[in-house]
Amino acid sequence: MEVTKFTTSQYSANSYLVNGTILIDTSIDTEGLIKLIEEKIPIEQLELIVLTHCHFDHTASVPEIVRRSHARVGIHKVDAKCVSDTEKSVAYLFHKDAPAINIDEVYENGDVIDIGNGEKLEIIHTPGHTKGSICLYERKSKSLFSGDTIFSSGGVGRTDFEGGSVEELTKSIEKITKLDVEILYPGHGPITTDNANHHIQLSLRASKGMW
């Protein structure tokens, strides 16, 4: 699996270009992100944008990228109802309105996205940060795209926004600990390639400590 990470600003989410056709999450800095994408591929090559959850720092650039690429957009069915809502997407924290996003694919736990080369991303529903948060797991490379559910070094997503729940987050991280993860691609912060399972255990401990 070929993965390129893009980060455009301190507050923007990490975006990941996967196998040259799939983009996981976007950015607040739309033009900055598009510039980085086009340094790797013609933007028209994008086929699908997968959103790990509905928050503005992960979704703001979607409309313009779709306009230029005609890529489809997918998100968990619960957060599909929230992505264009200024309150539920927390766009108001950035003094913005939520972007108007047309959702083409709605996911449920256990769904699978074919990303080519015999590789697939498995949808894992991980509520806690939002009700419709997901992680994406690629079994061949033992890679996990964790959105804002967990971060490197034992970090966890906030639970104080609408739809957040410490209890649900803990249950979600417990589910993730059942996976064998070698590479952790979080929604913010650095990628972890060394003992990623240990980082996930640290996140579980941190989440339990929030109760």
C-alpha positions as CSV (number, residue, x, y, z in Angstrom):
1,M,0.0,0.0,0.0
2,E,1.4,3.4,-1.0
3,V,0.5,6.2,1.5
4,T,1.4,9.9,1.4
5,K,0.6,12.1,4.3
6,F,-0.4,15.8,3.8
7,T,-0.6,18.3,6.6
8,T,-1.2,21.9,5.7
9,S,-1.5,23.8,9.0
10,Q,-1.4,23.3,12.8
11,Y,-5.2,22.9,13.1
12,S,-5.9,20.9,9.9
13,A,-6.3,17.2,10.0
14,N,-3.8,14.9,8.4
15,S,-4.9,13.8,4.9
16,Y,-3.7,10.6,3.4
17,L,-3.4,9.8,-0.3
18,V,-3.7,6.0,-0.6
19,N,-2.7,4.1,-3.8
20,G,-3.0,7.3,-5.8
21,T,-6.8,7.3,-6.0
22,I,-8.2,7.4,-2.4
23,L,-8.0,10.4,-0.1
24,I,-8.7,9.9,3.6
25,D,-9.9,13.2,5.2
26,T,-9.1,16.7,4.0
27,S,-8.0,20.0,5.5
28,I,-9.0,23.5,6.4
29,D,-6.5,24.9,4.0
30,T,-8.1,23.9,0.7
31,E,-5.7,25.4,-1.8
32,G,-2.7,24.3,0.3
33,L,-4.0,20.7,0.3
34,I,-4.8,20.7,-3.5
35,K,-1.3,22.0,-4.2
36,L,0.2,19.1,-2.2
37,I,-2.0,16.5,-3.9
38,E,-1.1,17.8,-7.3
39,E,2.6,17.5,-6.5
40,K,1.9,13.7,-6.3
41,I,-0.9,13.1,-8.8
42,P,-3.2,14.9,-11.2
43,I,-6.2,15.7,-9.0
44,E,-8.6,14.2,-11.6
45,Q,-7.1,10.9,-10.6
46,L,-8.8,10.9,-7.3
47,E,-11.8,8.5,-7.2
48,L,-12.9,8.6,-3.6
49,I,-12.7,10.8,-0.5
50,V,-13.3,8.9,2.7
51,L,-14.1,10.9,5.8
52,T,-13.3,9.4,9.2
53,H,-15.9,11.7,10.8
54,C,-17.9,14.8,10.3
55,H,-15.7,17.5,11.9
56,F,-14.9,20.6,9.9
57,D,-11.1,20.3,10.1
58,H,-11.4,17.0,8.3
59,T,-14.1,18.0,5.8
60,A,-13.7,21.7,4.8
61,S,-11.8,21.1,1.6
62,V,-14.2,18.4,0.3
63,P,-16.4,20.6,-2.0
64,E,-13.6,22.1,-3.9
65,I,-11.7,18.9,-4.3
66,V,-14.8,17.2,-5.6
67,R,-15.4,20.1,-8.0
68,R,-12.0,19.6,-9.5
69,S,-11.7,15.8,-9.4
70,H,-15.3,14.5,-9.5
71,A,-14.4,12.1,-6.7
72,R,-17.1,10.3,-4.7
73,V,-17.4,11.0,-1.0
74,G,-18.0,8.4,1.7
75,I,-18.7,8.6,5.5
76,H,-20.4,6.5,8.1
77,K,-24.1,6.7,7.9
78,V,-24.5,8.4,11.3
79,D,-22.1,11.2,10.6
80,A,-23.6,11.7,7.1
81,K,-26.4,13.6,8.8
82,C,-24.0,15.9,10.6
83,V,-21.3,16.8,8.0
84,S,-23.1,19.9,6.7
85,D,-24.4,21.0,10.0
86,T,-22.5,24.0,11.4
87,E,-23.0,22.9,15.1
88,K,-22.5,19.2,14.8
89,S,-19.5,19.6,12.5
90,V,-18.0,22.2,15.0
91,A,-17.4,24.5,12.0
92,Y,-18.5,27.3,14.4
93,L,-15.2,26.8,16.3
94,F,-13.4,28.0,13.2
95,H,-15.9,30.9,12.6
96,K,-17.1,29.2,9.5
97,D,-20.3,27.6,8.2
98,A,-20.2,23.9,7.5
99,P,-19.4,23.0,3.9
100,A,-22.3,21.7,1.7
101,I,-21.2,18.1,1.0
102,N,-23.1,15.6,-1.1
103,I,-22.5,12.1,0.3
104,D,-22.2,9.3,-2.3
105,E,-21.4,6.4,-0.1
106,V,-22.6,5.7,3.5
107,Y,-20.7,3.1,5.5
108,E,-21.5,0.7,8.3
109,N,-19.3,-1.4,10.5
110,G,-17.7,-4.2,8.5
111,D,-18.0,-2.6,5.1
112,V,-15.0,-3.0,2.8
113,I,-13.5,-0.5,0.3
114,D,-11.4,-2.0,-2.5
115,I,-8.3,0.2,-3.0
116,G,-6.6,-1.8,-5.7
117,N,-3.5,-4.1,-5.7
118,G,-5.5,-6.7,-3.9
119,E,-5.8,-4.4,-0.9
120,K,-8.9,-3.4,1.0
121,L,-9.8,-0.9,3.8
122,E,-12.2,-2.4,6.4
123,I,-14.6,0.0,8.0
124,I,-14.6,-0.2,11.8
125,H,-17.2,1.9,13.5
126,T,-15.5,3.6,16.5
127,P,-18.0,6.1,18.1
128,G,-16.8,8.2,21.0
129,H,-15.3,11.3,19.3
130,T,-18.4,11.5,17.2
131,K,-21.2,9.1,16.9
132,G,-20.2,8.1,13.4
133,S,-16.4,8.0,13.7
134,I,-14.6,5.3,11.8
135,C,-11.2,3.7,11.6
136,L,-10.0,2.0,8.5
137,Y,-7.8,-1.2,8.7
138,E,-5.8,-2.7,5.9
139,R,-4.9,-6.2,6.8
140,K,-2.0,-7.0,4.4
141,S,0.1,-4.1,5.7
142,K,-1.4,-4.1,9.2
143,S,-2.1,-0.4,8.8
144,L,-4.8,1.6,10.7
145,F,-6.1,5.0,9.7
146,S,-7.5,6.0,13.1
147,G,-9.1,9.4,12.5
148,D,-9.5,11.2,15.8
149,T,-10.3,8.1,17.8
150,I,-6.6,7.5,18.8
151,F,-3.3,9.3,18.2
152,S,0.3,8.3,18.5
153,S,1.9,8.2,22.0
154,G,-1.4,7.3,23.7
155,G,-3.5,10.2,22.6
156,V,-7.3,10.0,22.3
157,G,-10.0,12.1,20.6
158,R,-12.0,14.7,22.5
159,T,-15.3,13.7,23.8
160,D,-16.7,17.1,24.8
161,F,-18.3,17.9,21.5
162,E,-21.9,16.9,20.5
163,G,-22.0,13.2,20.0
164,G,-18.9,12.5,22.1
165,S,-18.8,9.9,24.8
166,V,-15.9,8.7,27.0
167,E,-17.6,5.4,27.5
168,E,-18.2,4.8,23.8
169,L,-14.6,5.9,23.0
170,T,-13.2,3.4,25.5
171,K,-15.3,0.6,23.9
172,S,-14.1,1.6,20.5
173,I,-10.5,1.6,21.5
174,E,-11.0,-1.8,23.1
175,K,-12.2,-3.0,19.7
176,I,-9.1,-1.6,18.0
177,T,-6.8,-3.5,20.5
178,K,-8.0,-6.7,19.0
179,L,-6.3,-5.8,15.7
180,D,-2.6,-6.4,14.9
181,V,-1.4,-2.9,13.9
182,E,2.1,-2.2,12.6
183,I,1.5,1.3,11.2
184,L,-0.8,3.9,12.8
185,Y,-2.0,6.8,10.6
186,P,-3.8,9.2,13.0
187,G,-6.0,12.1,12.2
188,H,-3.5,14.5,13.8
189,G,0.1,14.2,14.7
190,P,2.9,11.9,13.6
191,I,2.6,8.5,12.0
192,T,3.7,5.6,14.2
193,T,5.7,2.8,12.6
194,D,7.4,1.4,15.8
195,N,5.3,-0.8,18.1
196,A,2.0,0.7,17.1
197,N,0.1,-1.8,19.2
198,H,1.7,-0.4,22.3
199,H,0.6,3.1,21.4
200,I,-3.0,1.8,21.0
201,Q,-2.8,0.2,24.5
202,L,-1.6,3.5,25.9
203,S,-4.6,5.2,24.3
204,L,-6.9,2.6,25.9
205,R,-5.3,3.4,29.3
206,A,-5.7,7.1,28.7
207,S,-9.4,6.7,27.8
208,K,-10.1,4.6,30.8
209,G,-8.5,7.3,32.9
210,M,-11.0,9.8,31.7
211,W,-14.0,8.1,33.3
